C-alpha cells in the first residue's frame, strides 16, 4: 500500500495506487446537491418502484462449457439477458470457465427488479446520496433520498486482504489510474474512499468471488455510473485538509470464505440474498447524526462558494459596464 497526503489527492490524473487489482462524453449521472422538492422525489419514486416485483423470481443451475457458453446464453436469453445473468453471478464475460455452474432466473426482467436491496430506506430519506456495500452478498446499492437508484455486483477483498467495513466517504477520483504494484494493471473509473490505504471503487475483472487487494471491483458500467454520480470531497485551497466530505459509503457484514457463494443457493431459496431493511435502517440510524452534520457542512460550504462566485461575477459585470460608459 502506498500512502497519500491530501495534497497529492488533488486531481492527480496519473497518481499510482497500492491496490493490487488488474483489470466519450460524460453521461448525466450527477444529481443536484440542492434539496429535492417533494415532486422531484416523487418522480424518482415513480421511476424506481415500477420495477419492484411482488413475486419471487425462480432460479435454476446452468453448467458452463467455456466460451461457447456465451453463445448459448445469448441464444436463450439474448445479450442483455446474458449480461444480467453474469452480473447475478458476480461475473463478467472474461471469467466464464468451463465446468462452472451459474444460476439463471426463470425470466429476464429489468436488472433493478432483481435487487437484493430494499427499494426504500426510510432512515436515508434526508441524505441526497448514499452508497452501501454488502461484503456478504458481494453487491452495492446507490440511494438518493432513501430510494434505490442502482445496484450491482462487486468483488471485494480476498480473505487475506479484506475490504474494511465501516463508514467512509468518497474522496477523489481519476478516470484511469495505474497500480504501483504492477504498471500493467490499469484501473478505470477509480474513486478512492480510504485515502490513507489507497482503497477505492473501480472497474476491474469480476471472477465471481472476492478477489481484490482490499479495493472494491465493479463492472465497467457500474464503475462509470458511480464515477459521475457520486460527489468527491472538497479540500482546502492548500490541499492539506478536508473541508467537506464526499458521498457517504457504508460497508457492512462479512463474506463467508470457504463456503459456496450465497447466490449459489438461489435455486433452493430465492430470497437468500435479500437484505433486511430493518438491519440497513439501523446501520444508517446509528450514523445519521454524523452523516447529517457532514451534509450540512458541505451544503453550507457550497452555498458560500456559490455566493462568492455570484459576487465576483457581479463585480466583473459592473466593471465592464463602467468601461463602456
Backbone bond lengths (Angstrom), bond angles and torsions (degrees), N, CA, C in turn:
res aa  C-N    CA-C-N  psi(-1)  N-CA   C-N-CA  omega(-1)  CA-C   N-CA-C  phi
1 X - - - 1.461 - - 1.530 109.73 -
2 X 1.311 115.16 140.48 1.452 119.15 175.71 1.518 108.32 -110.63
3 X 1.322 118.37 140.66 1.452 121.31 -176.17 1.521 110.09 -98.42
4 X 1.329 115.49 141.11 1.452 121.02 179.88 1.514 110.46 -118.31
5 X 1.309 117.40 140.41 1.453 121.48 168.55 1.511 107.98 -87.38
6 X 1.290 115.89 163.27 1.455 118.74 -179.28 1.519 111.32 -61.06
7 X 1.317 115.09 -31.95 1.458 118.35 -179.24 1.518 111.40 -58.70
8 X 1.340 116.99 -42.50 1.462 120.74 -177.89 1.514 112.47 -72.61
9 X 1.318 116.94 -17.79 1.458 119.98 -175.05 1.515 113.86 -81.13
10 X 1.342 117.30 -2.24 1.452 120.22 -176.77 1.521 111.80 -79.71
11 X 1.304 115.47 89.65 1.453 121.67 170.63 1.519 114.01 52.55
12 X 1.316 117.27 44.15 1.461 120.15 173.63 1.515 107.42 -87.43
13 X 1.287 116.66 102.18 1.461 119.79 -171.08 1.509 113.43 -68.61
14 X 1.324 117.41 -21.88 1.453 118.97 -177.62 1.518 112.11 -116.17
15 X 1.331 115.51 26.90 1.459 118.35 -179.33 1.521 110.31 -65.55
16 X 1.324 117.53 142.34 1.457 121.11 177.07 1.505 109.44 -91.53
17 X 1.339 116.74 148.52 1.448 120.07 -177.33 1.521 109.11 -125.19
18 X 1.346 115.20 167.35 1.448 119.59 -175.90 1.500 113.36 -105.52
19 X 1.321 118.51 33.80 1.452 122.27 -178.49 1.524 108.32 -104.75
20 X 1.300 119.59 117.64 1.452 119.76 -173.06 1.517 111.83 -86.87
21 X 1.360 116.35 64.88 1.454 123.13 174.68 1.518 108.69 -114.25
22 X 1.359 116.46 134.41 1.453 120.15 176.16 1.517 110.32 -101.82
23 X 0.730 108.61 138.25 1.450 102.91 171.37 1.522 113.34 -124.19
24 X 18.267 104.29 -120.82 1.418 153.92 -103.86 1.500 113.08 124.49
25 X 0.922 105.08 -123.14 1.460 107.13 -176.95 1.524 109.43 -111.21
26 X 1.322 114.80 149.72 1.455 118.57 -179.87 1.521 109.62 -75.00
27 X 1.350 117.54 123.43 1.457 119.43 176.14 1.518 110.16 -71.22
28 X 1.292 116.00 158.94 1.465 120.30 -175.76 1.523 110.59 -85.89
29 X 1.339 116.04 68.75 1.448 121.21 178.91 1.525 111.63 -88.29
30 X 1.321 116.78 -20.21 1.458 119.78 -173.03 1.522 111.06 -67.96
31 X 1.319 115.64 135.50 1.451 121.76 178.41 1.521 109.03 -106.31
32 X 1.299 116.12 141.39 1.457 120.20 178.02 1.523 109.90 -58.92
33 X 1.318 116.56 131.62 1.462 120.51 -179.25 1.531 112.68 -76.38
34 X 1.326 117.25 -14.00 1.447 119.49 179.74 1.532 108.84 -70.63
35 X 1.339 116.64 150.66 1.456 119.46 -178.23 1.518 112.09 -55.36
36 X 1.330 116.41 134.20 1.450 121.09 178.60 1.519 110.05 -73.66
37 X 1.316 116.38 147.47 1.453 120.36 172.77 1.518 107.90 -76.42
38 X 1.319 115.16 164.93 1.461 119.96 178.55 1.521 110.25 -58.02
39 X 1.326 116.40 -38.61 1.465 120.59 -179.38 1.520 111.33 -65.16
40 X 1.337 116.41 -39.85 1.466 120.03 -179.14 1.518 111.01 -66.19
41 X 1.344 116.85 -42.45 1.454 120.51 178.52 1.525 110.18 -65.60
42 X 1.329 116.22 -37.79 1.465 120.86 177.77 1.524 110.58 -62.87
43 X 1.338 116.17 -37.09 1.467 120.25 178.91 1.519 110.67 -65.78
44 X 1.350 116.58 -39.82 1.462 120.10 176.33 1.522 109.73 -62.30
45 X 1.322 115.53 -44.20 1.466 120.33 -179.86 1.533 110.84 -58.29
46 X 1.326 115.78 -45.68 1.469 120.02 -179.31 1.525 111.94 -63.33
47 X 1.338 115.71 -39.85 1.463 119.53 -177.12 1.519 112.34 -71.95
48 X 1.343 116.53 -23.81 1.458 121.37 -177.27 1.523 112.12 -93.49
49 X 1.316 116.49 -47.75 1.462 120.50 -170.86 1.532 113.46 -71.04
50 X 1.313 117.45 -13.17 1.463 118.14 176.78 1.531 111.43 -67.65
51 X 1.340 116.52 -15.70 1.468 120.17 179.54 1.523 112.67 -97.15
52 X 1.323 116.67 -3.54 1.461 118.79 178.56 1.526 109.13 -76.14
53 X 1.313 116.85 131.45 1.456 121.50 -178.80 1.523 109.62 -109.49
54 X 1.322 116.42 151.62 1.463 120.95 -177.73 1.520 112.31 -108.97
55 X 1.340 115.87 23.15 1.461 120.42 176.73 1.530 108.49 -137.98
56 X 1.312 118.28 147.65 1.471 119.72 -179.71 1.522 111.66 -76.46
57 X 1.323 115.85 132.27 1.470 120.26 173.66 1.520 107.96 -71.37
58 X 1.316 116.35 137.34 1.460 120.73 177.96 1.531 109.29 -95.80
59 X 1.317 116.44 145.67 1.465 121.97 -176.97 1.523 111.00 -125.22
60 X 1.324 114.73 156.12 1.465 121.14 173.87 1.517 108.27 -140.11
61 X 1.319 116.60 168.48 1.466 121.52 -179.87 1.519 110.93 -91.95
62 X 1.320 115.28 145.68 1.468 122.05 179.98 1.520 107.94 -133.89
63 X 1.322 116.89 124.19 1.469 121.41 -177.92 1.526 110.01 -87.46
64 X 1.309 115.88 127.58 1.467 121.20 -179.44 1.524 111.12 -82.88
65 X 1.333 114.04 147.12 1.464 120.24 178.48 1.527 109.69 -126.04
66 X 1.316 114.96 46.95 1.461 119.62 178.31 1.514 111.55 76.09
67 X 1.341 115.77 -153.67 1.462 122.10 -175.78 1.523 111.57 -59.03
68 X 1.335 118.43 -32.26 1.457 120.64 -179.77 1.523 111.73 -61.42
69 X 1.338 116.11 -19.84 1.465 119.58 179.13 1.516 111.57 -62.74
70 X 1.338 117.18 -29.72 1.464 120.54 178.19 1.521 109.56 -60.86
71 X 1.336 115.65 -45.57 1.462 119.95 179.67 1.517 111.03 -65.01
72 X 1.336 116.34 -39.41 1.462 120.08 179.46 1.521 110.35 -64.72
73 X 1.337 116.82 -46.00 1.458 120.54 179.20 1.526 110.89 -62.41
74 X 1.347 116.45 -39.92 1.461 120.23 178.63 1.519 111.15 -63.34
75 X 1.333 116.39 -40.13 1.468 119.85 -179.12 1.527 111.55 -67.63
76 X 1.329 116.72 -31.50 1.463 120.92 -177.97 1.530 112.89 -87.27
77 X 1.351 116.19 -37.98 1.455 119.86 -171.66 1.527 114.15 -123.59
78 X 1.346 117.36 -7.43 1.451 119.94 -173.46 1.523 110.37 79.81
79 X 1.325 117.47 164.16 1.469 120.48 -176.90 1.531 111.25 -63.80
80 X 1.338 116.91 -36.71 1.464 119.60 177.42 1.522 110.75 -63.48
81 X 1.320 116.37 -44.93 1.459 120.04 179.08 1.513 111.89 -63.94
82 X 1.337 116.09 -38.55 1.475 119.84 178.38 1.520 111.18 -62.04
83 X 1.328 116.77 -43.65 1.468 119.43 179.03 1.525 111.47 -63.96
84 X 1.325 117.31 -37.34 1.461 121.47 177.09 1.526 110.10 -63.78
85 X 1.324 116.38 -45.96 1.472 121.16 -178.68 1.524 111.06 -61.94
86 X 1.320 116.89 -44.15 1.461 119.76 179.57 1.529 110.55 -64.61
87 X 1.337 116.51 -39.59 1.466 119.54 178.13 1.527 110.75 -63.90
88 X 1.330 117.40 -38.87 1.463 120.34 178.02 1.523 111.55 -63.28
89 X 1.347 115.59 -25.42 1.463 121.30 178.02 1.523 112.07 -98.48
90 X 1.339 115.89 11.65 1.474 122.76 177.53 1.536 111.44 58.09
91 X 1.335 115.74 38.43 1.457 121.42 -177.15 1.517 111.03 -126.91
92 X 1.332 115.71 166.04 1.456 121.89 167.05 1.524 108.64 -125.22
93 X 1.339 116.47 176.42 1.465 120.91 -175.62 1.519 113.14 -59.14
94 X 1.335 116.28 -30.87 1.465 120.15 -175.88 1.517 112.58 -69.71
95 X 1.316 117.03 -16.63 1.461 119.64 -173.16 1.522 114.21 -111.45
96 X 1.319 116.15 20.33 1.459 119.56 173.24 1.524 108.11 -74.30
97 X 1.320 116.23 119.46 1.466 121.17 -176.52 1.529 110.53 -119.92
98 X 1.326 115.40 137.14 1.455 120.99 179.72 1.535 110.78 -58.40
99 X 1.310 115.65 133.14 1.456 120.90 177.44 1.510 114.68 93.37
100 X 1.353 116.91 -16.41 1.458 118.95 178.36 1.526 110.65 -69.89
101 X 1.312 115.74 152.88 1.458 121.50 176.52 1.518 108.40 -114.20
102 X 1.331 116.99 130.84 1.453 121.39 177.85 1.521 108.82 -119.95
103 X 1.330 115.41 163.43 1.461 119.40 176.94 1.523 109.05 -98.07
104 X 1.325 116.48 141.47 1.466 122.09 -179.98 1.528 108.67 -128.10
105 X 1.333 117.64 139.91 1.467 121.13 178.99 1.526 111.09 -78.46
106 X 1.321 115.69 160.85 1.465 119.29 -179.61 1.519 112.61 -80.64
107 X 1.337 116.35 -9.12 1.457 119.90 178.15 1.515 110.00 -151.55
108 X 1.324 116.67 147.67 1.466 121.79 179.07 1.522 108.91 -94.47
109 X 1.331 115.68 116.55 1.459 122.67 -179.20 1.521 109.37 -118.19
110 X 1.331 116.40 -178.36 1.450 119.69 169.12 1.516 107.71 -63.01
111 X 1.341 117.93 140.26 1.461 120.57 -174.30 1.526 112.19 -57.57
112 X 1.334 117.17 -33.09 1.455 120.25 -179.51 1.531 111.37 -60.86
113 X 1.330 116.54 -28.06 1.467 120.93 -178.49 1.526 112.33 -65.64
114 X 1.328 117.32 -21.94 1.468 121.08 -179.94 1.527 112.14 -89.61
115 X 1.311 116.97 5.81 1.463 119.78 -173.61 1.524 112.62 -57.88
116 X 1.341 117.08 129.04 1.463 120.36 172.83 1.527 111.74 -82.83
117 X 1.334 116.09 -7.26 1.461 121.51 -179.99 1.527 110.08 -94.65
118 X 1.332 117.26 150.50 1.461 120.70 177.58 1.527 111.04 -60.77
119 X 1.316 116.48 147.16 1.456 120.27 177.55 1.528 111.36 -75.36
120 X 1.323 116.56 -15.54 1.461 119.46 177.84 1.526 110.10 -146.40
121 X 1.338 115.02 137.52 1.460 122.36 174.50 1.530 107.09 -123.36
122 X 1.318 116.11 106.04 1.470 121.26 -174.51 1.524 111.95 -58.10
123 X 1.337 117.17 -38.69 1.462 120.48 -176.08 1.523 112.54 -67.54
124 X 1.320 117.46 -17.16 1.469 121.24 -178.71 1.524 112.13 -99.10
125 X 1.332 118.19 6.88 1.463 121.13 -174.94 1.528 113.10 -62.44
126 X 1.330 117.29 -25.65 1.464 120.59 -179.58 1.530 113.04 -90.48
127 X 1.326 116.26 1.11 1.467 120.66 -179.38 1.519 110.08 -102.92
128 X 1.341 118.12 121.97 1.474 119.74 179.79 1.525 112.59 -57.73
129 X 1.337 116.31 -38.42 1.464 120.70 -179.76 1.521 109.99 -145.93
130 X 1.320 115.12 146.20 1.458 120.95 176.90 1.518 108.90 -154.21
131 X 1.335 116.10 133.19 1.467 122.09 172.88 1.513 108.65 -108.76
132 X 1.332 116.26 138.27 1.463 120.88 172.36 1.522 108.27 -129.33
133 X 1.330 115.85 145.04 1.467 121.49 178.29 1.516 108.61 -132.27
134 X 1.322 116.20 126.36 1.456 121.61 174.45 1.525 108.21 -98.69
135 X 1.333 115.69 117.60 1.460 119.11 175.92 1.534 110.21 -70.24
136 X 1.324 116.87 -30.80 1.463 121.34 -177.66 1.522 111.92 -62.72
137 X 1.343 116.76 -48.87 1.470 119.42 -176.99 1.522 112.25 -101.01
138 X 1.350 117.07 4.64 1.462 121.76 176.61 1.536 111.37 53.03
139 X 1.334 114.90 61.96 1.458 119.36 -178.90 1.524 109.96 -154.49
140 X 1.335 115.37 155.40 1.462 121.97 176.19 1.522 109.06 -120.05
141 X 1.323 115.19 160.81 1.462 121.51 172.90 1.517 108.70 -141.39
142 X 1.327 116.18 139.04 1.462 122.86 177.35 1.525 108.40 -111.24
143 X 1.323 116.34 126.30 1.464 122.06 -178.35 1.524 110.81 -118.61
144 X 1.328 115.23 145.20 1.462 122.28 170.13 1.519 107.52 -124.35
145 X 1.322 116.41 120.47 1.463 121.96 -177.16 1.525 111.02 50.11
146 X 1.325 115.58 39.73 1.451 121.23 176.06 1.514 114.86 80.12
147 X 1.332 117.99 4.74 1.459 122.21 -179.08 1.527 110.03 -107.71
148 X 1.299 116.56 131.03 1.459 121.69 -177.56 1.518 110.85 -66.47
149 X 1.327 116.37 124.57 1.460 121.54 178.48 1.524 112.68 -106.04
150 X 1.330 115.77 -32.28 1.459 119.28 -177.26 1.524 108.94 -162.67
151 X 1.308 115.97 149.03 1.457 120.56 170.96 1.516 107.22 -141.84
152 X 1.331 116.78 163.41 1.449 119.89 179.94 1.520 111.27 -172.26
153 X 1.331 116.41 171.76 1.463 120.89 -178.55 1.519 112.04 -79.02
154 X 1.314 115.77 157.23 1.457 122.02 174.74 1.524 109.38 -133.14
155 X 1.304 115.29 164.61 1.459 122.24 165.26 1.521 105.12 -131.13
156 X 1.329 115.72 102.09 1.452 120.54 -177.71 1.530 110.39 -87.74
157 X 1.320 116.87 -166.29 1.457 120.82 -173.42 1.524 114.58 -67.05
158 X 1.323 114.64 141.84 1.470 121.12 175.83 1.529 109.82 -63.37
159 X 1.324 116.69 173.23 1.460 121.03 -173.55 1.523 112.06 -57.81
160 X 1.329 117.71 -38.78 1.463 121.11 -177.05 1.526 113.15 -81.87
161 X 1.341 117.78 -14.07 1.473 122.08 -178.92 1.519 109.48 -139.54
162 X 1.299 116.85 61.09 1.455 120.94 -173.44 1.529 112.63 -69.67
163 X 1.321 114.68 145.82 1.455 120.68 173.56 1.527 108.84 -65.52
164 X 1.326 118.40 129.13 1.469 119.47 -178.32 1.523 111.98 -66.64
165 X 1.320 115.73 147.72 1.463 121.67 176.19 1.518 109.52 -97.06
166 X 1.331 116.46 158.86 1.457 120.75 177.62 1.513 112.19 133.22
167 X 1.327 115.74 -166.63 1.459 122.65 178.43 1.523 109.73 -97.41
168 X 1.334 115.56 127.66 1.462 122.09 179.02 1.530 108.31 -132.38
169 X 1.324 114.93 173.71 1.463 121.26 172.26 1.522 107.32 -132.61
170 X 1.322 116.04 146.79 1.460 118.93 175.85 1.519 108.68 -72.20
171 X 1.322 115.71 134.08 1.458 121.37 -171.72 1.520 112.84 -102.17
172 X 1.308 116.59 -86.63 1.455 121.23 -177.26 1.519 109.00 -127.12
173 X 1.322 116.44 161.71 1.457 119.73 -175.21 1.524 111.34 -137.45
174 X 1.322 114.86 159.33 1.463 122.69 177.44 1.529 108.02 -146.39
175 X 1.317 116.21 135.22 1.467 119.63 -178.48 1.517 111.99 -62.51
176 X 1.316 116.48 -29.86 1.463 120.07 179.66 1.520 108.72 -153.55
177 X 1.320 115.43 123.50 1.458 120.74 -176.91 1.521 109.29 -125.82
178 X 1.322 115.90 149.13 1.468 121.63 -178.44 1.519 109.32 -111.68
179 X 1.322 116.87 133.95 1.460 121.30 179.30 1.517 110.81 -73.39
180 X 1.331 116.43 143.49 1.457 121.09 175.38 1.521 111.57 -79.63
181 X 1.318 117.46 -16.03 1.467 120.90 179.17 1.522 111.00 -77.32
182 X 1.334 115.94 -39.51 1.467 120.72 178.40 1.517 107.47 -147.35
183 X 1.323 116.91 114.68 1.467 121.02 -174.82 1.521 112.70 -68.02
184 X 1.341 117.75 -10.01 1.472 119.56 176.74 1.527 111.27 -84.88
185 X 1.325 117.16 -8.21 1.464 120.79 179.78 1.524 109.40 -87.35
186 X 1.311 115.65 103.06 1.457 121.99 179.34 1.524 108.24 -97.93
187 X 1.313 116.17 128.73 1.466 121.82 -175.36 1.527 110.10 -115.04
188 X 1.343 117.47 95.95 1.464 120.10 -179.55 1.527 112.36 -73.58
189 X 1.314 114.96 152.89 1.469 123.28 175.82 1.529 111.40 49.04
190 X 1.293 113.74 56.89 1.469 123.32 -177.01 1.525 109.59 -83.60
191 X 1.328 117.02 126.75 1.467 121.82 177.93 1.521 108.34 -131.38
192 X 1.327 115.93 105.96 1.460 122.06 -176.63 1.535 111.46 -71.69
193 X 1.347 115.87 140.38 1.464 119.37 172.86 1.527 112.66 -131.33
194 X 1.332 117.55 -1.78 1.469 121.43 175.54 1.523 106.18 -138.55
195 X 1.340 115.31 87.85 1.457 120.20 -170.23 1.517 113.04 -63.87
196 X 1.320 117.03 -37.92 1.464 120.90 -177.09 1.520 111.87 -63.55
197 X 1.327 116.74 -40.48 1.463 121.06 -177.16 1.531 113.49 -99.62
198 X 1.320 118.21 -2.51 1.457 120.83 179.06 1.517 113.59 67.69
199 X 1.334 117.46 41.72 1.471 122.12 -178.37 1.521 108.82 -105.23
200 X 1.341 115.09 138.71 1.460 118.62 -171.97 1.524 112.22 -150.54
201 X 1.321 113.73 168.97 1.467 123.09 166.09 1.522 106.47 -92.28
202 X 1.320 118.60 138.92 1.461 120.21 176.08 1.524 110.93 -168.59
203 X 1.302 115.02 163.98 1.466 120.80 176.41 1.523 109.88 -72.59
204 X 1.327 116.28 139.67 1.460 119.83 173.43 1.525 109.45 -173.81
205 X 1.310 115.86 176.19 1.461 122.64 -178.67 1.527 111.52 -54.85
206 X 1.343 115.52 134.37 1.464 122.07 -178.80 1.533 108.72 -115.18
207 X 1.341 117.47 98.94 1.462 120.54 -172.88 1.526 115.31 -88.95
208 X 1.335 118.37 -5.78 1.453 119.70 -179.78 1.513 114.02 97.70
209 X 1.331 116.93 16.83 1.465 122.19 177.94 1.533 108.13 -166.74
210 X 1.341 118.90 166.22 1.465 120.55 178.16 1.530 110.44 -66.35
211 X 1.326 117.25 120.68 1.462 119.43 -172.69 1.518 114.19 -137.40
212 X 1.317 118.08 -2.17 1.460 119.36 -172.73 1.524 111.92 -83.96
213 X 1.329 113.89 -179.78 1.458 121.73 177.35 1.531 107.99 -105.61
214 X 1.361 114.88 54.99 1.467 125.03 179.22 1.524 114.15 91.94
215 X 1.322 118.29 -24.15 1.462 119.45 177.29 1.526 110.84 -70.23
216 X 1.331 115.59 173.02 1.466 121.86 176.32 1.516 108.06 -112.78
217 X 1.314 116.09 107.18 1.463 121.02 178.05 1.520 110.12 -77.43
218 X 1.341 115.22 145.58 1.455 121.99 179.63 1.522 110.18 -135.58
219 X 1.320 116.23 157.94 1.459 119.86 168.18 1.521 108.33 -64.91
220 X 1.327 116.30 153.41 1.458 120.51 -176.27 1.519 113.92 -54.39
221 X 1.344 117.17 -45.32 1.465 119.53 -176.90 1.529 111.84 -67.76
222 X 1.338 116.79 -31.61 1.461 120.14 178.42 1.529 111.04 -74.62
223 X 1.326 116.21 -41.10 1.475 119.83 177.81 1.524 110.46 -62.02
224 X 1.310 116.36 -40.45 1.465 121.40 178.82 1.528 110.56 -65.29
225 X 1.319 116.11 -42.54 1.465 120.25 179.53 1.524 110.41 -58.98
226 X 1.336 116.91 -52.67 1.458 120.84 -177.88 1.523 110.90 -63.08
227 X 1.328 116.63 -37.49 1.470 121.62 -179.11 1.526 110.76 -56.07
228 X 1.334 117.07 -42.85 1.464 120.56 -177.89 1.528 113.13 -92.76
229 X 1.315 117.33 -23.16 1.472 120.99 -176.59 1.524 112.54 -81.81
230 X 1.314 117.08 -42.88 1.467 121.67 -173.18 1.533 111.65 -80.21
231 X 1.321 114.94 161.80 1.464 121.96 -178.94 1.525 111.25 -102.86
232 X 1.332 115.94 139.79 1.456 121.68 174.86 1.531 109.96 -79.92
233 X 1.335 114.87 167.33 1.454 119.42 170.90 1.526 109.41 -68.11
234 X 1.322 115.87 166.00 1.458 122.22 171.86 1.525 105.99 -117.58
235 X 1.328 116.55 124.12 1.457 120.37 -178.74 1.522 110.39 -107.03
236 X 1.333 115.75 162.46 1.459 120.78 177.49 1.519 109.76 -66.68
237 X 1.311 116.26 164.51 1.466 120.54 -175.22 1.525 112.66 -59.50
238 X 1.327 117.48 -30.16 1.463 119.51 179.28 1.534 111.63 -85.72
239 X 1.313 116.89 -2.57 1.456 120.65 176.91 1.509 115.13 73.89
240 X 1.311 117.39 11.26 1.459 120.96 -174.08 1.527 114.28 -95.68
241 X 1.321 117.57 -19.49 1.462 119.88 -177.12 1.525 110.88 -135.59
242 X 1.327 115.24 153.67 1.457 120.94 175.55 1.520 108.44 -85.07
243 X 1.325 116.10 118.74 1.465 120.79 179.51 1.532 110.76 -86.21
244 X 1.332 116.32 -31.32 1.470 120.84 178.64 1.520 108.93 -156.00
245 X 1.320 115.75 141.31 1.459 121.21 -178.54 1.526 111.59 -77.61
246 X 1.339 114.55 156.05 1.454 120.76 175.39 1.523 111.18 -86.60
247 X 1.326 116.11 -164.45 1.466 121.58 -178.74 1.523 110.84 -56.07
248 X 1.333 118.11 129.84 1.473 120.49 -179.59 1.524 112.20 -70.75
249 X 1.322 114.99 147.20 1.464 123.21 -179.78 1.522 108.43 -134.70
250 X 1.324 116.03 126.98 1.462 121.47 175.69 1.524 108.65 -114.10
251 X 1.341 116.49 122.28 1.464 122.41 176.82 1.526 107.03 -111.43
252 X 1.321 116.76 129.68 1.460 119.06 -172.05 1.529 112.44 -143.94
253 X 1.282 115.86 172.25 1.474 130.84 -179.05 1.533 113.07 51.57
254 X 1.330 116.63 -176.19 1.464 121.15 -170.89 1.525 112.28 -130.77
255 X 1.315 114.76 141.09 1.459 121.05 174.45 1.531 108.56 -80.53
256 X 1.321 117.23 139.05 1.456 121.48 -178.71 1.521 109.98 -90.68
257 X 1.332 115.33 87.46 1.459 120.75 179.91 1.535 109.83 -65.00
258 X 1.339 115.87 142.35 1.451 120.78 -179.96 1.518 113.33 91.49
259 X 1.333 117.13 -8.04 1.463 121.70 177.95 1.528 108.95 -114.03
260 X 1.322 118.05 161.66 1.465 120.07 176.23 1.526 110.27 -59.75
261 X 1.334 118.26 145.56 1.470 120.07 176.78 1.524 109.88 -55.78
262 X 1.326 118.33 144.00 1.466 120.66 -174.52 1.521 114.55 -59.92
263 X 1.356 117.77 -29.70 1.467 118.99 -179.78 1.532 112.27 -68.89
264 X 1.330 117.38 -15.17 1.465 120.24 176.69 1.535 111.63 -65.41
265 X 1.341 116.52 -18.63 1.461 120.82 -177.84 1.535 112.63 -92.54
266 X 1.336 117.16 2.76 1.462 120.32 -178.94 1.536 113.62 -58.16
267 X 1.342 119.96 -38.47 1.479 118.62 178.90 1.527 112.99 -60.08
268 X 1.344 117.31 -35.15 1.463 120.38 179.87 1.529 112.06 -86.68
269 X 1.344 116.18 -33.08 1.463 120.27 -176.12 1.536 108.77 -139.80
270 X 1.333 117.57 89.16 1.474 121.49 -174.21 1.526 114.75 -58.75
271 X 1.342 117.79 -21.75 1.463 119.32 -178.80 1.524 112.71 -100.04
272 X 1.339 117.12 15.49 1.467 120.68 -173.63 1.530 113.71 -62.52
273 X 1.337 117.78 -24.44 1.468 120.57 -177.55 1.522 113.32 -95.52
274 X 1.313 117.82 -9.29 1.459 120.27 -174.40 1.519 111.70 -58.82
275 X 1.323 114.88 132.70 1.454 121.89 179.17 1.528 109.88 -93.07
276 X 1.302 116.34 126.54 1.457 122.25 -177.40 1.533 109.60 -67.97
277 X 1.313 117.03 121.38 1.463 120.37 -177.97 1.531 111.62 -62.52
278 X 1.335 117.24 -31.41 1.463 119.74 179.64 1.525 111.26 -66.39
279 X 1.333 116.32 -36.50 1.468 120.51 178.37 1.524 110.20 -67.01
280 X 1.327 116.23 -45.72 1.464 120.05 -179.63 1.527 111.14 -67.24
281 X 1.318 116.81 -41.65 1.461 119.63 178.33 1.524 111.03 -61.76
282 X 1.326 116.77 -36.50 1.458 120.06 178.14 1.526 110.79 -66.77
283 X 1.350 117.14 -42.01 1.461 121.30 177.30 1.524 110.98 -58.13
284 X 1.325 115.44 -41.80 1.466 120.03 -179.25 1.523 110.54 -71.31
285 X 1.342 116.14 -44.50 1.468 120.46 -177.96 1.523 111.95 -58.63
286 X 1.329 116.35 -38.14 1.461 120.67 179.51 1.527 112.39 -64.26
287 X 1.335 116.00 -27.18 1.463 121.02 -176.59 1.521 112.25 -107.58
288 X 1.325 117.31 -0.75 1.460 120.79 -172.17 1.525 113.68 -61.39
289 X 1.344 120.64 -43.36 1.472 118.49 178.45 1.527 112.74 -55.26
290 X 1.327 116.68 -43.69 1.461 120.56 178.99 1.526 111.16 -67.14
291 X 1.330 116.52 -40.78 1.464 120.95 -179.39 1.524 111.01 -64.93
292 X 1.323 117.16 -41.57 1.466 120.36 179.76 1.526 111.47 -69.30
293 X 1.323 116.62 -36.47 1.462 120.16 176.80 1.530 110.29 -63.02
294 X 1.325 115.84 -42.84 1.470 119.85 178.37 1.533 110.69 -64.51
295 X 1.319 116.44 -41.29 1.462 121.06 179.79 1.522 110.78 -61.79
296 X 1.335 116.61 -47.72 1.461 120.58 -179.09 1.528 111.54 -62.52
297 X 1.316 116.65 -39.50 1.464 120.95 178.96 1.529 110.26 -64.70
298 X 1.329 116.49 -41.52 1.468 120.47 179.65 1.533 110.58 -67.21
299 X 1.329 116.08 -45.88 1.466 120.01 179.86 1.524 110.93 -59.84
300 X 1.328 115.89 -41.82 1.466 120.51 -179.43 1.521 111.10 -64.75
301 X 1.328 115.90 -43.34 1.465 120.35 -179.44 1.525 111.15 -64.60
302 X 1.336 116.46 -43.68 1.463 120.09 179.26 1.520 110.51 -63.98
303 X 1.335 117.14 -40.60 1.461 121.29 179.33 1.527 110.76 -62.31
304 X 1.333 117.46 -42.18 1.460 121.57 179.24 1.526 110.76 -64.00
305 X 1.331 115.64 -42.45 1.468 119.05 -179.54 1.531 111.04 -66.66
306 X 1.328 116.41 -38.15 1.459 119.85 178.07 1.524 110.53 -65.22
307 X 1.331 116.15 -38.90 1.456 119.84 178.70 1.527 111.07 -66.09
308 X 1.335 116.87 -39.88 1.467 120.26 177.12 1.525 111.21 -63.48
309 X 1.333 115.93 -39.82 1.473 120.17 177.17 1.524 110.42 -63.14
310 X 1.338 115.21 -42.80 1.460 119.67 -179.54 1.525 111.01 -62.42
311 X 1.334 116.38 -44.38 1.461 120.66 -179.74 1.524 111.02 -66.06
312 X 1.332 117.06 -39.21 1.465 120.92 178.93 1.525 110.43 -64.42
313 X 1.321 116.59 -41.18 1.465 120.43 179.24 1.519 110.46 -68.01
314 X 1.317 115.54 -38.12 1.463 120.52 178.25 1.527 110.40 -62.45
315 X 1.321 115.97 -42.83 1.466 120.71 178.80 1.526 110.97 -65.72
316 X 1.345 115.75 -39.18 1.465 120.12 179.01 1.530 110.79 -64.86
317 X 1.324 115.56 -44.31 1.467 119.79 179.56 1.526 110.79 -63.25
318 X 1.330 116.16 -38.87 1.473 120.70 -179.73 1.526 110.17 -65.67
319 X 1.356 116.68 -39.89 1.466 120.25 179.78 1.515 110.61 -65.49
320 X 1.339 117.52 -40.38 1.463 120.50 178.04 1.499 112.03 -64.95
321 X 1.326 115.97 -38.51 1.452 120.58 179.22 1.513 110.94 -64.71
322 X 1.335 116.14 -39.93 1.472 120.07 178.86 1.522 111.54 -65.45
323 X 1.362 115.86 -35.54 1.464 120.01 179.27 1.525 110.15 -66.50
324 X 1.309 117.06 -38.65 1.460 120.88 -178.55 1.520 110.80 -68.95
325 X 1.338 115.71 -31.07 1.470 119.07 179.86 1.526 111.39 -82.79
